[in-house]
């Protein structure tokens, strides 16, 4: 599903989704297609659901955004592993 479809189907909601098609450019993550998992009117509930999904499977690309946003672009997060000091 593309963002415009999500906005039409879930107006003024927080949506939790898995990115199914995305690319990175200049430190930004552009999400082109997604599979909606849940929607909420409350951001704290959306964050909780996102956290549960991410904890269950951290290798999948889960996100949550409010449908009032014009596009789904996120800053990339880099997770590093610290070695012994």
HUUR-V166009 format. One record per residue. RES is the residue in one small letter. SS is DSSP state (h for helix, s for strand, l for the rest). PSI is psi in whole degrees, -180 to 180 (none if undefined). BURIAL is 1 if it has 16 or more other ideal C-beta (glycine too) atoms within 10 Angstrom, else 0. Layout:
res:RES ss:SS psi:PSI burial:BURIAL
res:RES ss:SS psi:PSI burial:BURIAL
This chain:
res:x ss:l psi:141 burial:0
res:x ss:l psi:163 burial:0
res:x ss:h psi:-41 burial:1
res:x ss:h psi:-40 burial:0
res:x ss:h psi:-41 burial:0
res:x ss:h psi:-43 burial:1
res:x ss:h psi:-39 burial:1
res:x ss:h psi:-39 burial:0
res:x ss:h psi:-31 burial:0
res:x ss:l psi:64 burial:1
res:x ss:l psi:137 burial:0
res:x ss:l psi:43 burial:0
res:x ss:l psi:159 burial:1
res:x ss:s psi:128 burial:1
res:x ss:s psi:138 burial:1
res:x ss:s psi:128 burial:1
res:x ss:s psi:166 burial:1
res:x ss:s psi:129 burial:1
res:x ss:s psi:125 burial:1
res:x ss:s psi:-18 burial:0
res:x ss:s psi:119 burial:0
res:x ss:s psi:161 burial:1
res:x ss:s psi:160 burial:0
res:x ss:s psi:143 burial:0
res:x ss:s psi:124 burial:0
res:x ss:l psi:47 burial:0
res:x ss:l psi:7 burial:0
res:x ss:s psi:148 burial:0
res:x ss:s psi:115 burial:1
res:x ss:s psi:118 burial:0
res:x ss:s psi:118 burial:1
res:x ss:s psi:-36 burial:0
res:x ss:s psi:149 burial:1
res:x ss:s psi:161 burial:1
res:x ss:s psi:112 burial:0
res:x ss:s psi:134 burial:0
res:x ss:s psi:-45 burial:0
res:x ss:s psi:162 burial:1
res:x ss:s psi:149 burial:1
res:x ss:s psi:153 burial:1
res:x ss:l psi:-16 burial:0
res:x ss:l psi:126 burial:0
res:x ss:h psi:-32 burial:0
res:x ss:h psi:-34 burial:0
res:x ss:h psi:-39 burial:0
res:x ss:h psi:-44 burial:1
res:x ss:h psi:-41 burial:0
res:x ss:h psi:-46 burial:0
res:x ss:h psi:-44 burial:1
res:x ss:h psi:-47 burial:1
res:x ss:h psi:-41 burial:0
res:x ss:h psi:-48 burial:0
res:x ss:h psi:-44 burial:1
res:x ss:h psi:-37 burial:0
res:x ss:h psi:-38 burial:0
res:x ss:h psi:-41 burial:0
res:x ss:l psi:85 burial:0
res:x ss:l psi:-10 burial:0
res:x ss:l psi:-10 burial:0
res:x ss:l psi:155 burial:0
res:x ss:l psi:87 burial:0
res:x ss:s psi:147 burial:1
res:x ss:s psi:165 burial:1
res:x ss:s psi:137 burial:1
res:x ss:s psi:157 burial:1
res:x ss:s psi:140 burial:0
res:x ss:l psi:-5 burial:1
res:x ss:l psi:-14 burial:0
res:x ss:l psi:141 burial:0
res:x ss:l psi:-28 burial:0
res:x ss:l psi:163 burial:0
res:x ss:l psi:92 burial:1
res:x ss:s psi:129 burial:0
res:x ss:s psi:153 burial:0
res:x ss:s psi:137 burial:0
res:x ss:l psi:142 burial:0
res:x ss:l psi:131 burial:0
res:x ss:l psi:125 burial:0
res:x ss:l psi:121 burial:0
res:x ss:l psi:166 burial:0
res:x ss:l psi:125 burial:0
res:x ss:l psi:136 burial:0
res:x ss:l psi:-178 burial:0
res:x ss:l psi:148 burial:0
res:x ss:l psi:none burial:0
